[in-house]
Amino acid sequence: MTVSKKWVFASLAVLFLFLTGATATLRTNGSSSNVETEMQQSSKNSTMAARWNEHAVDDPEAVAAEVQASIYMNIRNVTERRELGYFSCGTGNPIDDCWRCDPNWQKNRKRLADCSIGFGRNAIGGRDGRFYVVTDPNDDDPVNPKPGTLRHAVIQEQPLWVVFKRDMVIKLKQELLVNSFKTIDGRGVNVHIANGACITIQFVTNVIVHGLHIHDCKPTGNAMVRSSPSHFGWRTMADGDAISIFGSSHIWVDHNSLSNCADGLVDAVMGSTAITISNNHMTHHNEVMLLGHSDSYTRDKQMQVTIAYNHFGEGLVQRMPRCRHGYFHVVNNDYTHWEMYAIGGSANPTINSQGNRYAAPTNPFAKEVTKRVDTAQGQWKSWNWRSEGDLLLNGAYFTPSGAGASASYARASSLGAKSSAMVGAITSNAGALPCRRGRQC
């Protein structure tokens, strides 16, 4: 081997270590009420979703193998980003460092679709479609939405990257049913979805929700709602989640500010998988996040969700997340508040907690990070729950379990964790960003 080749391989090794990062020290039943009684989507939408979900849901082993391969692929991707001048703003947050350095981000919005990490990293949203500009905040008719409204944008069949012309508050009369291959991008303006219904992602694939304030969501339903240009149907009562993911795959929820909804902030149920929930700021809510429909719904055994770089903040009580079945990678989040517990589960989920910062409340009876819900120790002691490199503060403690099966944790690993010492910097800009056009975000 020549000296130059040795130098190249050494450089790649250093870059690999940089990428992977250092790893340092319910609803009791899921929501299933929101199924259209006709149980139909348009034929194009159903076929598209089925094609993607077929591979996303059934084989977590394949996803685990892909994660390992993608670590090496990232070496090439990072080199390309350096050549473009986008590589790093010095935050240590790989999502933000991918796009926020660009002062012309508003002219290169679709670059965001190349910046996801974790199990939802292949969610491209509306990357391959045209831009749709929302000009009208009204939601007067959920069956026949006006052009220029958010509802009219997200029900279209073709891929679309949805942006907003100005600041607006959108009060939805009924659930916003998002079709496949859509990005809702709130950067550059101040968009609130509030005081009405909120977002439902049901039986679709490839959706990105970024940069929104979603709060004070209310139960709605018992009404007709359109889900595509060719289909509308009767909706039963919705629970009032900020974002409900139902039977869907390749979903990325990033940089949103979520609070004070009637039920969950982000719920994923009924065979949903290939999901990343990242960079969100969650506050003032009881049951924060439900992942998995019910203990008896075994199709959720294939669920894979990454929860990364979020700030679980003031006024939260429990379920950050609450998991059933499936594989969950909880990595580099900042938990500054809970009243009951942070991470809970039932029905033998695999939980891989790495590089998080857990600050326990002052209540001496609520110091435990973890909670096995309605399960005897004789059952849960075999569940694979681990804490690796987490920072436990103010008396916080994580109760691990299981034999540490490597195959199980491989299915619950989706990116390299950074040191818990970096969590403050990584999550400092969690939530909807105050981006303005013409300036670096």
N, C-alpha and C positions, 0 to 999 in steps of 0.2 A: 504494500500500500504506500503510495507516495505521501509526502508531507501534506500536500494540499488536500488529498482525500481524507487524511486523518483529521485535518482541521474542519472539513465539512461535516464529518460524522460527529465530531465533538460539539460543533455548533448546534447540530440538530438535537443532540442529547440535552444540551442546556435549554434549548427552546422547548423541548418536550417537557422538561421539569417545570419550566415557567408556565406552560399551558395547563398542566394538570394541577398545579398549585401545591402548596405544602399542606399536609393534613395534621393539625395539632390536636395537644390535649384537645238531638238526633231525632235530630229526629231519631227516635228509636227505629223507625221504619223510613226508608228513603222515599222521596217524593216520586209518585208515579201517576199523579192525577192528571198530568198535562198532556195526555195523548189525544190526538184528534180522533173523534169517534169514527170517522170514516176510515182512519188508519191508512191514509194515502198521502203521498207527495206526488209531484209530477213525475212522469216516467223517467225523464232525463235525470232529475235530481236523485231519485231513488237508486237508479242504476249506478250513478257516479259514486254515491255514498257507499253502496254495497261493495263496489270494486275496491275502494280504499279500506273499508272496515274489514273486509275479508282477511286482509293481511295484517292489519293493525291489531285485531282483537285476538286472533287464534294462536299466536306463536311468540310468547315473551322471550323464549330462548333465542329466536332470531334477532329480536331487538337488542338483547344483551350482547350478542356477537357484533351487531352493527355498532353499538356504542364503543366497543373496544377498537374496532377498525377506524371509527371516526376520530379517535384521539390522534392517530397517525396522519389522517387526512387533514386535521387542523393545522399541522405544521405547514403544509402547502398553502392552506387558506390564509394563515396569518402572514406568511411571506407576501402573498398577493395584496393583502390589505396594507402592508407597509409600503409597497410600491405605489399604492394609490394615495398614501399619506393619511390613511384613516386609522392606523393601528391603535394608538393608545392616547387617552387623555390623562392617564395616570390614576384612574379611580380604582383599578383592580377589578372592576365589574366588566366581565367580557362582553356582555350584551351592550352596555352603554359605550364601551370603548370601541365597539364595532362601527357605531354611526354618529355618536354625539359630537365628535371632534370636527365634523365637517361643517364649516360655516354656511355651506349651501345645502344643508340637509333638506330644506323644503323643496329643492329642485331634484333631490335624489331620495324622495320618500320611500321608494320601493326597496331601497337598500336594507331597510329594516327587516324584510322577509328573509334575508341571509344571515341574520344576527341571533336567531334563537338558539337556545341550548336545551339539553335535557331530552326527555322522551317526546316532547312536542316540537323538536327542532326541525322537523320536516314540514311543518305547517307553513304553507306559502300564501295562504289567504288569497287576496286578489292580485297578487304580483303580476300575473300574466294577462291582466285585463286593463281596461281603461279606468281613468279617474271619474268619480261621480261626486259632484259638489252639492252638499246639502245646503239649501238656502232658506228653508222654511222649517221652523221648530214645531209646527203644529202636527197633531195626530188626530184629525177630525173623523176619519173614516177608516177603521182597521181592515175593512173588506176591499175598499177601493181607494187606496192611498194616493194622494196627489203627487205628481212628479215634483222633485225638489225636496221631498221630505225624507227623513231617515228610513221610514218604513218602506217607501217606494224603492229606495236604493237597495236595501238588504234582501228583498224578496226576489230580485232579478235572477235569471238563470245563469247568465254569463259571469265570469270572474270580474269583480269590481274592487277598486281601491277607493273607499269612501272617505271623503274629507269634508270639512265644514267651512263655509264662507266667513263666518263671524262667530263671536261668542253667542251661546244660546242655552236656554234651559228647555229641555224637552220633557213634557209630561205625557207619558204614553197611556192611552185609554186601555189597551190590552197588551199582552205579551208581544215583544218584538221578536218575531220568528225569523231567524237569520238563515239564509240559504247557503249552500256550499260555495267555497272559493270567494270569500269576502274578507276584506280588511276594513275595520272601523278605526280610523286614525284621527284622534283628537288633537294631535300636536299643532301648535301655532295659535290655537284659540282655547277658550275656556268653555267646555261643554259639560253640562250637567244633565244626566238622566235621573229624574227625581220626582217624588211625590205621586207616583202612579205605578203602572206596570214597568217591568224591566226586561232583561235580555234572556231569551231562550234559544239554545243551540240544540236542535233535536233532529236526529236521524240525518245528519249532514257531516261533511268533512271539510277540513282546511279552512278554518276561521281564525282570524287574529283580531283581538280586541285590545286596543292600545290608547292610553292617554285620556281616559274619561273619568269624570266624577260620577259615581253611581251611588245613590243613597235614598233613604226613605221610600223604599219600594213597598208597594201594597199588594195584597191578594186581589186578583182580578179573575175574570173568566165568565163561564156560562154565556158565551157570546161567540159569534162568528168572527174568524180572523184569517187573513190571507197569508199563505206561506210561500206562494210562487205566483207568477203571472197567470198560471193555468189552474190554480187550486186554492180554495179556501174551505175551511171546515169548522165544525163546532168545537170549542175549547171548554173543557171543564175548569173548575177553579184552580188557579195557580197559587202557589204558596207565598209568593212574594220574595223570591230569591233575587239578589242583584244579578247574578249570572247563573243560569241553570243549564248544565250540559247533560244531555239525555241521549244515549245510544249513538254517540258521535265520536269521531277520532280526528287526530292531527289538529289539536286546538291549542292556541297560545294566548294566554291572558297576561298582559304585561303593562306595568306602569299605570295602573288605575288606582284611584282613591275610592275606597268602598266603606260604607258605614250604615248602620241604623236601618236595617231592612227587616221585614216581617218574619223572614225565615233565615235562610243561609246567605252568606256573601258570595261564595262560589261552591256550588254543589255539582258533583259528577256522578251519574248513576246509570244503571241499565246497560252495561257493556261498553261504556265509554272508555277510551284509552288513548295512548299517545298524546298526553296532555302535559304542558308546562304552565305553571302559575308562578310568575316571577315579577320582582320589582314593584309589587303592590303595597300600598299602605292601608292597613285595615284597622278601624277604630270603632268604638261605641257599638258593640254588638254582642249578643249572647252566643248563639251557635254558629260559629264562623264558617266552617268548611266541612261538608260531608262528602266522603269519597267511597261509594259503594251503596247499592240500593237497600239491601236487607241481608240478614244473615243467611237466609235460605236461597238468595239469588246467586247461584254459583257461577253464572257467566262472568261475574265481576272478578273471578279468579285470574282473568287475563289482564285486568286493569294495570296500567303503568303510568304513574304520575310523578313529575318532578315539581317540587316546591322549593324555590330558590330565591335568595336575595330579597325576600319580603320583610317588611317591618310590621310585626304584630304589636299594635300599640295600645293607646289609652282606651280603657273602658271595655276590653274584651273579657269574656268569661271562660269559654271552653271551645273545643273542637278546632284545633289549629294544626292539623286536621283531625277528624274522627274517621277512621278507615275500616273497611270491611274487605276481606279477601285481598287479592292483588298485591302489588309491589309499589312501594312508596319511597322516594328518595327525598329526604328533607335536608337541605344543604345550605349552609351560610345564611340562615335567616336570623333576624334579631327579634327575640321575644322579650319585650319590655313590660308586658302586662298579661296576667291571666288571674282569674279569681277561683276557678275550680281546678283545671289542669290545662296543659298545652296540647299534648298528643294523646289521642285515645283510639281504641279499636276493639273489634270483636270479629269472630269468624276467621281467625288465623291469618291476618295480613302480615306481610313482611315489611318492616319499617327500618330504614337505614338512615340514621341521624348522624350527620357529619358536619363538623365545623360551625355549629350554631352557637348563638349566645343566649342562654336561658337565665333570666333574672326573676327569681321567685318573688311572689308577693310577701307582704309582712305577716299575713295570716299563717301561724305555725302549722295549721292543718292542711295547707294548700301548697306545700313546697315541692311535691312530687310533680315532675314534668309529665309523667305517663299515667294512663288509666286504662285498665282492661275492663271493658264495659260488660256488666252482668255475666261474668265468667269466673268460674272457680280457678284457683291457682293450679290445681291438678291438670286443668286443661291448658291454661295459657303459658305454663312454664316451658312448653315445647315450641311456642311461637318464636320466630326469629325477629327479635327487636334488639338493635344495638345502638350504642352511643360511641362515636369515634371522633376524638378531637373536639368535642363540645366544651364550651366554657360555661360552667355552672356557678351562678352567683347567688348571693343572699340565701344560702342554704338549699338551693335547688338540687334535686337529685333525680336521676334517670334510672328506672328499674329495668335492666336488660333481661332477656330471656332467650331460650333456645340454645342449640349447640353450635351456632355460628356456621350454618351450612353455606359453604362458598357458592354453590350453584344458586341458592335462593338469593343471596346478596348480590350476585352478578346480575340477576334480573331486576334488582332494586338499586342499580348503580347506573347513572346516566351522565355524569360529568365528574371531573376532578374537583374535590373540595379544596378550598383555600383555608388558610389558618383562621381559626376563630378570632384571632387578634385583628384580622382585617374586616370583620363583620361591620363595625361601625362605619368605615369608609365605604364599603360595598353597598350598604343599604341607606346611606345618608340622603339619597335622592329618590327613595321609594315613593310611589304614588304618581299622580299625574304631574308631569313636568311643566313649568311655566315657560315653555318655548315661545319665542316670537320670531316671526319671519324676518330674515335678513341678519340674524345673529346666531352665533353658536348656541346650541340648546343647552 
